[in-house]
Amino acid sequence: MVSAVVLLNVEQSHVNAVAEKLTGMPGISDVYSVAGEYDVVAILRVRDNEAVQELVTTRIARLPGIRNTETLLAFRAYANRDLDAGFSLGET
C-alpha cells in the first residue's frame, strides 16, 4: 500500500466543487480544505506508485479549477492509532 499527500492550488470559485469530486474518487481517503500556500489537501492510499501517478495525472490534475499540484510520497506512516496500539502491547 502506498500513501501520498497531494497539495492542490485551486481557483477560489472551484474549491468546494474540487473537494467534493475528490471525496468521491477511489483511492482518496481524506480531503481537507486548508489555509496557507495550498487550498486543498488530498490523502491517497493506493496499491502502488503507478496508481498514484494515474490518479494524480489523469484524474485529479484534470479537474476544472486546479491550477497545480504537488505530490508527496510517504516512506512510512505514523498515526496515533498505530502508536496507541504499540504502547498497549503487553498491558494487562
Buried (B, 14 or more C-beta within 10 A) or exposed (E): EBBBBBBBBBEEEBBEBBBEBBEEBEBBEEBEEEEEEBBBBBBBBBEEEEBBEBBBEEBBBEBEBBEEBEBEEBEEEEEEEEEEEEEEEEEE
